[in-house]
Amino acid sequence: MAKPDERKLPKPTRALLACLKAGAVLCKEVAATTAEAKQGGFIWFVYPTGVRVAKDQAESLLKLGFVEPGGDSLIPGDGQTFRPAGVRYKNG
């Protein structure tokens, strides 16, 4: 399946993708509070700024194939960090 046209993404999602293409990293970590746990168990944020990202935004980029996991999770095929599809980490 081909990736959809990124110009058709909602403006905030396009802005997030542009930030990631510029070198930021999308990160996922286990929720620390009960309220966060009730919203899916994870929080999403951009490294290095620490800006929080809506779960729907992050998951749509992943589902549509715009980002891919860094392979740094205990769960195969998942990750704690995500980068634009096709971008590789410098150390591997």
C-alpha positions, 0 to 999 in steps of 0.5 A, spaced: 500 500 500 502 506 498 503 512 503 497 517 502 499 524 500 502 528 506 499 534 503 492 531 505 494 530 513 491 535 518 495 541 519 498 539 526 500 532 523 503 535 517 507 540 522 509 534 526 512 530 520 516 536 518 519 536 525 521 529 525 524 530 518 528 536 520 531 531 525 527 530 532 525 524 534 518 521 536 518 518 543 513 513 546 513 512 554 509 508 559 504 512 562 505 515 569 498 516 571 492 513 572 489 518 567 494 517 562 493 509 563 486 510 561 487 513 555 491 508 552 497 507 557 502 511 553 504 518 552 507 521 546 512 526 545 518 529 541 525 529 543 529 533 544 523 539 546 519 534 550 513 537 547 507 532 548 503 529 542 496 527 541 496 519 541 491 520 535 496 524 531 502 519 533 498 513 531 496 516 525 503 517 522 505 510 524 499 507 521 499 510 515 507 509 514 510 516 515 514 513 521 517 507 523 519 504 530 526 504 531 526 497 534 528 499 541 523 496 544 522 489 548 516 488 544 518 485 537 516 490 531 515 496 536 519 501 539 520 507 544 522 511 538 520 513 531 523 516 525 520 518 518 520 512 514 526 510 511 531 514 516 536 510 519 539 511 526 546 513 526 549 507 530 545 502 526 
